[in-house]
Structures are given as C-alpha cells and as structure tokens.
Amino acid sequence: MELQKPTLKNDPNGNSTTSNPIVAVAGHICLDIIPSFQVQKRISGDLLVPGKLVIVGPALMAAGGAVSNTGIALHRLGVPTVLMGKIGCDSFGNIVLELLNAHDPTLSKGMIIAEASSTSYTIVISPPGSDRMFFHSPGANDHFRAADIGDTNLNGIRLFHFGYPPLMRQMYQNEGKELEKLLRRVQKQGITTSLDMAKPDPASEAGSVDWIPVLEKVLPYVDIFQPSLDEILYMIDRNMYHHLTEKHGEFDFIKFINTELLDRLADTLVAMGSSVVAIKLGDQGLYLRTGPDVRKLAGAAGHAVDLAQWSNRQLLAPCFQTNVVGTTGTGDCTIAGLITSLLSGESPINALKMAVGVGACCTEELDATSGVPSRHIVHNRIVAGWQRKKVQIEKPGWKWLVDKSVWQGPRDRL
C-alpha cells in the first residue's frame, strides 16, 4: 500500500495549521496495538499455549515512541512542531500517519517513508491479573540514519530533540557514530540539541553495549540531555543499577537513592559535554544540573533567555499530586514541558515547574498525550497552588526555595 504525504488544512477547531515549526522531534516511533481483555475478567491457565484460543475485545491503536509522545505533547502545549520518525511503506505506516494527522496534518510533514522497511509496531498484551507482555518489531527504527534528515528539513528549527536511540540499531552501533554525525551537523547550524534515552532490554544487543564510549562521543553535541535515572544509571554504573534494583525493586529503587548519586551522575555527564542535564526521577520529580557554559541554549530561546540564570544550577522539582490513571509517556511529556519553557525564555525554576506540571497532567489520562492541555492551563494550575508530592529521596545539604516550589542544592549558582 502506497503512503500519501499529508496535505495542509485546518484542524477540527478551525485553527490554521500552517505555522512554521520551530521544534523538530526525531527518533523512535511505532504503532502500539493493544487488545482489550474486558470481555474476560480472568484468563485461565497459560496465555501462550499452542492451539489455545483467547477471546479479546476491540484493539486500541495508538502511535507510540518518543516522536509521537513528545511531539504531540509539544503540539498540545502550543509549540509549532514537526515530527521526523521513520516508517515503512505499508498499512501500519498509513495508520501511524492517520493517527498523527488526526492531531494536525502539519505534524507529519517531516516523516520519513522507507520503501524497503516495515513500520515498527508493538503488541501490548495486558490480561487481567497478570503482568503486561510486549511483542515488539523495531522495523524502520533500526534503519534510521543521519542522512535521513537533510539540512533543508531543519530550516527555521530552533530546537532539535532526538528520542530513544537505544531502540534504534544504527544509532547505537559503532559507538554511536550515526547519532554523533546527526547531532554534530544539527548543532553546527546553531540549533539547540536535546536528547532522551530509553533503557534497553539487558538481554538485547543494545543491553550489552558499553554506553560510556557512546555518551563520550555524542554528548559534546547535546545541549540538553534528559534521561531517566534508571536509564543513565544502567549506562554509566551498571553494577550500582543491579544492586539497587535487586535490593529495592526495579520501580521503587529511586526512593532509596540520595542527591549525592544524582550529583555524581550529572557531573559526569556535564564533563562529557552536555550543557544541561535533566534527570527524570519518576514520581520523585525532576533533577536539574547545568554547567558554567550554557550559551548554546540561545539557539532555542534567542535573546529571550537569561543565560546567567541557567548556568551552574543544581535544582530538584517535586511532582504534583494527581489522580493517576496511567503513566504511559509521562517522561516524554515532562520533556515537552521543559522544552516549551526554554523556548519562551523562562528561568530554570519556572521551566522545572512547567516540566513536572505537564508530566502530572499526562498521568490523568490512560494514554500518553490526551491529558496534556495548553501551556496556559498548566501555568494557571501551578500558580493556583497545585499541591506537590513529598520527595522521599535523601537530600543532604539541600533546602527549599522561599516559595517552597523547588529544592536548591548546596552547589547551586556557585
């Protein structure tokens, strides 16, 4: 089936969709296929048995991955955005484009269609009373190369965000040569660069990669590095990662760390070359560490940003209280909140509050992005006194700022 590039038109609310994008979100994208198990309250016996028939309900189809999650969240926040994921020339590719176009046809005008590749998809099996299982086909993501994004695709772009290279074979092989090539070229054009990670399956090819040489090659061309704690701890200190997860559990260990570990990790990443390091801490918040030289942030915010406020920062923003419905895409939406604030020239304190605010809104819906409202709604909710969650991790030497909205480290603004 031949894929058709989307045409420009108005969105369902009658708003013009012809704004020139200022942010490009590239990297991993896939089609999530999620069968419903509502027709059965319990599945008897093993699910995967040869010849067994399991009755399920309608399947939910959604675009997943960093390109979809972060890109659509930025769009919902009011940021003109273009998506640059790679899909195959097949039926699943058509569905991905239809899902993106339902938000705004201009979003998908940068999508890369590969004739010889298949579209990545994930079948999510989530039966009642059992852990979820994932059947994932990497598809075109494994064939994404630096040459897929030409210089003309970056005209007018102020910030370039790339997500999930550990799930894209060409991006992590050869010590990240392709990723380095792409980010070097983007940064050379005066565009602020941003990078997010994903934790690879330890049993996979990416899981056995020595990530320290990859980071050493790539981070000099990354202005804003935004990994989650489990991802970066796995990559930099795998022994510590295994120790903490075996002792406290894969999802709870973050509550048992301290800010000294965060400082050590962030200082390592700044020394490798990144100007700004934002480490996502799940329900414990968002940690920010910046180096002395943050001039490259000006590519995103221009003269609007006060660079002096962004240098040598050490801050931690707690999460906001919500009625959590789902956590899919929370980290991606948090990134969208931080990027949105930076583009507007906000201070790092306000950017952190917006980031965790957008991440909190995400949790109020089951899917990744439908809970994200406009930036102004998030801002109004914050200034109205949105209640914050308690940060349980140890913070020796840290203190609340005067408005009790962000924790300040002892080395902040040295």
PLY file of the C-alpha trace (Angstrom):
ply
format ascii 1.0
element vertex 414
property float x
property float y
property float z
element edge 413
property int vertex1
property int vertex2
end_header
0.00 0.00 0.00
1.47 3.34 -1.04
1.70 6.02 1.64
0.50 9.51 0.88
2.13 12.59 2.36
-0.42 14.67 4.31
-1.82 17.89 2.86
-2.18 21.13 4.83
-5.61 22.05 6.15
-7.31 23.50 9.21
-7.63 21.45 12.38
-11.09 20.40 13.69
-11.34 23.62 15.72
-10.81 25.77 12.65
-7.35 26.93 13.66
-4.74 27.42 10.97
-2.15 24.66 10.85
0.31 26.48 8.63
2.62 27.79 11.41
6.24 27.13 10.56
7.67 24.59 13.01
10.35 25.74 15.45
10.91 22.33 17.05
11.75 19.05 15.31
11.25 15.79 17.22
13.10 12.85 15.67
13.90 9.28 16.65
11.80 6.27 17.60
8.17 5.87 16.55
5.94 2.81 16.43
2.34 1.65 16.27
1.00 0.30 19.56
-1.69 -2.39 19.19
-3.44 -3.08 22.50
-6.14 -5.79 22.55
-8.87 -5.25 25.13
-9.47 -8.00 27.69
-12.71 -6.51 29.02
-14.71 -9.46 27.73
-12.96 -11.76 30.19
-12.35 -10.97 33.85
-9.75 -13.69 34.18
-7.62 -15.75 31.80
-7.34 -19.37 32.94
-4.03 -21.18 32.53
-1.07 -20.02 30.50
-1.81 -17.41 27.88
0.72 -18.59 25.29
-0.21 -22.20 24.64
-0.10 -23.67 21.09
-3.62 -24.00 19.69
-5.26 -22.04 22.52
-7.98 -19.51 21.59
-8.33 -16.46 23.84
-11.34 -14.21 23.19
-10.47 -10.49 23.37
-12.28 -7.24 22.66
-11.53 -4.40 20.22
-7.92 -3.32 19.91
-6.75 0.19 20.69
-4.25 1.53 18.17
-2.02 4.44 19.10
1.19 5.99 17.85
3.93 5.38 20.42
7.57 6.23 20.95
9.40 9.47 21.64
8.49 11.10 18.32
4.77 10.70 18.88
4.68 11.27 22.64
6.99 14.28 22.94
5.97 15.74 19.59
2.22 15.63 20.18
2.65 16.93 23.74
4.58 19.92 22.37
1.84 20.49 19.81
-0.85 20.42 22.51
1.19 22.92 24.53
1.08 25.28 21.56
4.57 24.79 20.14
4.80 24.57 16.31
6.36 21.14 15.87
7.33 18.76 13.08
7.87 15.02 13.54
10.72 13.10 11.92
10.20 9.42 12.60
10.87 6.64 10.10
8.09 4.30 8.99
7.62 1.70 6.29
5.57 1.91 3.13
2.86 -0.39 4.49
-0.55 -0.49 6.14
0.81 0.16 9.62
2.62 3.19 8.25
-0.66 4.53 6.90
-2.26 4.07 10.32
0.58 5.94 12.03
0.15 8.86 9.62
-3.61 8.87 10.12
-3.16 8.98 13.90
-0.69 11.87 13.65
-2.84 13.74 11.13
-5.82 13.49 13.48
-3.94 15.95 15.72
-2.69 18.20 12.91
-1.62 17.31 9.35
1.42 19.58 9.60
2.92 17.38 12.30
3.73 14.54 9.91
5.17 16.54 7.02
8.70 15.58 8.13
8.02 11.86 8.47
10.45 9.60 6.62
8.91 6.83 4.50
11.22 3.91 3.72
10.21 1.75 0.76
12.28 -1.23 1.88
11.43 -1.18 5.61
8.42 -2.15 7.68
6.74 0.07 10.22
7.69 -0.64 13.82
4.87 -1.99 15.97
4.29 -3.29 19.47
1.55 -5.70 20.51
0.78 -5.00 24.16
-0.76 -8.00 25.93
-2.19 -6.87 29.26
-4.56 -9.56 30.59
-6.33 -9.02 33.94
-4.36 -10.23 36.94
-1.08 -10.63 35.01
1.95 -8.54 34.12
2.00 -6.96 30.68
3.84 -8.60 27.80
5.22 -6.82 24.76
5.84 -8.21 21.28
7.92 -5.56 19.53
9.14 -5.26 15.97
11.78 -2.50 15.58
11.10 -2.16 11.86
12.32 1.04 10.23
13.70 2.39 13.52
16.67 0.04 13.18
17.48 1.60 9.79
17.26 5.26 10.80
20.46 7.05 9.71
21.82 10.58 9.95
21.31 11.05 6.20
17.54 10.56 6.64
17.34 14.16 7.87
18.63 16.69 5.36
19.75 20.22 6.12
16.72 21.64 4.33
14.47 19.73 6.76
15.90 21.88 9.54
15.12 25.31 8.07
13.58 27.51 10.76
14.10 24.92 13.52
15.30 26.35 16.83
15.42 23.14 18.87
16.02 19.55 17.70
15.01 16.74 20.05
16.00 13.10 19.46
14.49 10.26 21.46
15.21 6.59 22.25
18.47 5.82 20.38
18.92 2.59 22.43
15.92 1.23 20.50
17.44 2.12 17.10
20.28 -0.14 15.96
22.07 2.29 13.63
22.07 4.94 16.37
23.99 2.89 18.96
26.21 0.67 16.82
29.85 1.66 16.25
29.85 3.67 19.49
27.01 5.88 18.31
28.71 7.07 15.13
25.45 7.82 13.27
23.92 9.64 16.25
27.09 11.69 16.70
27.10 12.57 12.99
23.48 13.73 13.10
23.73 15.80 16.29
27.04 17.35 15.25
25.51 18.54 11.97
22.38 19.88 13.67
24.32 21.74 16.34
26.65 23.22 13.72
23.61 25.01 12.25
23.08 26.88 15.51
20.15 24.71 16.56
19.87 23.75 20.24
20.02 19.95 20.57
18.17 17.76 23.05
18.48 14.02 23.66
16.38 11.48 25.55
17.23 7.85 26.17
15.42 4.56 26.80
16.60 1.66 28.93
17.46 -1.26 26.66
16.47 -4.81 27.42
19.53 -6.25 29.22
19.22 -9.41 27.09
19.22 -7.46 23.83
22.07 -6.29 21.62
21.65 -2.74 22.94
21.67 -4.05 26.50
25.19 -5.42 26.07
26.58 -2.21 24.56
29.21 -0.29 26.53
27.33 3.01 26.65
30.09 5.11 28.18
32.04 5.45 24.88
28.76 6.24 23.10
27.99 9.04 25.54
31.53 10.37 25.35
31.21 10.71 21.57
27.65 12.04 21.48
27.27 14.39 24.48
29.62 17.12 23.18
26.86 17.73 20.60
23.96 17.53 23.08
22.97 20.80 24.72
20.17 19.34 26.86
20.41 15.70 28.00
17.17 14.37 29.51
17.44 10.68 30.53
15.59 8.96 33.34
17.57 7.77 36.34
17.22 4.06 35.59
18.42 4.58 32.01
21.51 6.61 32.81
22.46 4.56 35.88
22.28 1.40 33.74
24.55 3.04 31.16
27.12 4.62 33.47
27.19 2.39 36.57
25.59 -0.97 35.77
26.79 -2.58 38.99
25.09 0.11 41.07
21.94 -0.24 38.96
21.77 -4.00 39.55
22.50 -3.57 43.27
19.72 -1.03 43.79
17.10 -2.79 41.67
17.77 -6.19 43.25
17.52 -4.70 46.74
14.57 -2.35 46.30
12.83 -3.37 43.05
13.03 -2.04 39.52
10.32 0.59 40.02
10.90 1.59 43.67
14.67 1.95 43.95
14.58 5.68 43.11
13.06 6.42 46.52
16.13 4.92 48.19
18.83 6.95 46.46
20.23 10.33 47.51
21.13 13.54 45.74
24.83 12.72 46.03
24.30 9.93 43.48
22.41 12.34 41.22
25.20 14.90 41.52
27.83 12.31 40.65
25.95 11.15 37.58
25.17 14.68 36.42
28.73 15.93 36.92
29.95 13.02 34.80
27.50 13.91 32.02
28.39 17.62 32.10
32.08 16.68 31.95
31.29 14.56 28.87
29.98 17.66 27.12
26.29 18.33 27.81
25.48 21.87 29.00
22.22 20.95 30.73
21.38 17.63 32.40
17.77 16.95 33.46
17.31 13.53 35.10
13.73 12.25 35.34
13.01 10.63 38.72
9.57 9.12 38.19
7.19 10.19 40.97
10.13 11.74 42.83
10.38 14.66 40.42
12.93 16.18 38.06
16.59 16.94 38.88
18.50 19.68 37.03
22.26 20.23 36.87
23.85 22.70 34.48
27.43 23.58 33.63
29.08 27.01 33.55
28.73 27.49 29.79
25.13 27.37 28.55
25.47 29.71 25.57
24.14 27.08 23.17
20.69 27.40 24.77
20.38 30.71 22.95
19.66 28.83 19.73
16.29 27.80 21.16
15.27 30.94 23.05
17.30 33.63 21.29
17.66 36.83 23.27
14.64 35.94 25.41
16.59 33.65 27.73
18.73 34.94 30.60
21.72 32.64 30.24
23.14 33.73 33.61
20.10 32.18 35.32
20.79 28.84 33.63
24.50 28.40 34.43
25.75 26.36 37.40
22.30 25.29 38.63
21.52 22.40 40.98
17.76 22.05 41.50
15.09 19.41 42.11
11.39 19.93 41.41
8.85 17.63 43.14
5.93 16.18 41.23
2.38 17.50 41.56
-0.43 15.50 43.15
-2.83 13.88 40.67
-5.35 11.08 40.47
-3.12 8.77 38.45
-4.93 6.92 35.66
-1.87 5.91 33.63
1.84 6.66 33.42
2.48 5.98 29.71
4.50 8.79 28.17
4.98 10.72 31.42
8.71 11.20 30.87
8.19 12.29 27.25
5.58 14.85 28.32
7.87 16.13 31.07
10.48 16.78 28.40
7.89 18.64 26.32
7.16 20.90 29.29
10.83 21.74 29.80
11.38 22.44 26.09
8.28 24.66 25.94
9.54 26.81 28.82
13.03 27.09 27.39
11.66 28.28 24.03
9.78 31.00 25.89
12.90 32.19 27.72
11.73 31.05 31.16
14.07 30.68 34.14
15.20 27.16 35.08
12.96 27.22 38.16
9.86 28.04 36.10
10.93 25.53 33.45
11.17 22.76 36.05
7.74 23.58 37.43
6.22 23.54 33.94
8.00 20.25 33.13
6.66 18.35 36.16
3.28 20.04 35.68
2.93 18.73 32.14
4.14 15.30 33.29
1.49 15.31 36.03
-1.27 16.22 33.56
-0.20 13.27 31.42
-0.93 10.82 34.27
-4.57 11.90 34.45
-5.43 10.01 31.26
-4.69 6.43 30.19
-2.82 7.28 27.00
0.38 9.30 26.57
-0.83 12.73 25.47
-4.59 13.34 25.73
-4.20 14.63 29.30
-1.85 17.42 28.17
-3.69 20.77 27.94
-2.41 24.13 26.71
0.60 25.69 28.38
-1.58 28.43 29.89
-3.85 25.90 31.61
-0.84 24.16 33.15
0.59 27.51 34.26
-2.68 28.61 35.86
-2.98 25.33 37.70
0.53 25.75 39.12
0.07 29.35 40.29
-3.28 28.44 41.85
-1.43 26.35 44.43
-1.36 22.87 42.94
-0.33 20.53 45.76
3.04 18.83 45.45
4.15 15.32 46.35
6.77 14.73 49.01
10.26 13.90 47.74
11.37 10.79 49.62
14.98 10.61 48.42
17.66 11.89 50.79
18.83 15.46 50.12
21.79 16.24 52.41
22.60 19.95 52.34
19.61 20.85 50.14
16.95 23.44 51.08
13.56 24.67 49.90
13.48 27.89 47.94
11.44 30.66 49.54
8.23 29.76 47.69
8.69 26.06 48.52
8.32 25.02 44.90
11.80 23.70 44.11
14.66 22.24 46.15
18.03 24.00 45.84
21.32 22.12 46.11
24.37 23.34 48.06
26.30 23.91 44.80
23.56 25.87 43.09
24.85 29.05 41.37
28.48 28.58 42.50
0 1
1 2
2 3
3 4
4 5
5 6
6 7
7 8
8 9
9 10
10 11
11 12
12 13
13 14
14 15
15 16
16 17
17 18
18 19
19 20
20 21
21 22
22 23
23 24
24 25
25 26
26 27
27 28
28 29
29 30
30 31
31 32
32 33
33 34
34 35
35 36
36 37
37 38
38 39
39 40
40 41
41 42
42 43
43 44
44 45
45 46
46 47
47 48
48 49
49 50
50 51
51 52
52 53
53 54
54 55
55 56
56 57
57 58
58 59
59 60
60 61
61 62
62 63
63 64
64 65
65 66
66 67
67 68
68 69
69 70
70 71
71 72
72 73
73 74
74 75
75 76
76 77
77 78
78 79
79 80
80 81
81 82
82 83
83 84
84 85
85 86
86 87
87 88
88 89
89 90
90 91
91 92
92 93
93 94
94 95
95 96
96 97
97 98
98 99
99 100
100 101
101 102
102 103
103 104
104 105
105 106
106 107
107 108
108 109
109 110
110 111
111 112
112 113
113 114
114 115
115 116
116 117
117 118
118 119
119 120
120 121
121 122
122 123
123 124
124 125
125 126
126 127
127 128
128 129
129 130
130 131
131 132
132 133
133 134
134 135
135 136
136 137
137 138
138 139
139 140
140 141
141 142
142 143
143 144
144 145
145 146
146 147
147 148
148 149
149 150
150 151
151 152
152 153
153 154
154 155
155 156
156 157
157 158
158 159
159 160
160 161
161 162
162 163
163 164
164 165
165 166
166 167
167 168
168 169
169 170
170 171
171 172
172 173
173 174
174 175
175 176
176 177
177 178
178 179
179 180
180 181
181 182
182 183
183 184
184 185
185 186
186 187
187 188
188 189
189 190
190 191
191 192
192 193
193 194
194 195
195 196
196 197
197 198
198 199
199 200
200 201
201 202
202 203
203 204
204 205
205 206
206 207
207 208
208 209
209 210
210 211
211 212
212 213
213 214
214 215
215 216
216 217
217 218
218 219
219 220
220 221
221 222
222 223
223 224
224 225
225 226
226 227
227 228
228 229
229 230
230 231
231 232
232 233
233 234
234 235
235 236
236 237
237 238
238 239
239 240
240 241
241 242
242 243
243 244
244 245
245 246
246 247
247 248
248 249
249 250
250 251
251 252
252 253
253 254
254 255
255 256
256 257
257 258
258 259
259 260
260 261
261 262
262 263
263 264
264 265
265 266
266 267
267 268
268 269
269 270
270 271
271 272
272 273
273 274
274 275
275 276
276 277
277 278
278 279
279 280
280 281
281 282
282 283
283 284
284 285
285 286
286 287
287 288
288 289
289 290
290 291
291 292
292 293
293 294
294 295
295 296
296 297
297 298
298 299
299 300
300 301
301 302
302 303
303 304
304 305
305 306
306 307
307 308
308 309
309 310
310 311
311 312
312 313
313 314
314 315
315 316
316 317
317 318
318 319
319 320
320 321
321 322
322 323
323 324
324 325
325 326
326 327
327 328
328 329
329 330
330 331
331 332
332 333
333 334
334 335
335 336
336 337
337 338
338 339
339 340
340 341
341 342
342 343
343 344
344 345
345 346
346 347
347 348
348 349
349 350
350 351
351 352
352 353
353 354
354 355
355 356
356 357
357 358
358 359
359 360
360 361
361 362
362 363
363 364
364 365
365 366
366 367
367 368
368 369
369 370
370 371
371 372
372 373
373 374
374 375
375 376
376 377
377 378
378 379
379 380
380 381
381 382
382 383
383 384
384 385
385 386
386 387
387 388
388 389
389 390
390 391
391 392
392 393
393 394
394 395
395 396
396 397
397 398
398 399
399 400
400 401
401 402
402 403
403 404
404 405
405 406
406 407
407 408
408 409
409 410
410 411
411 412
412 413
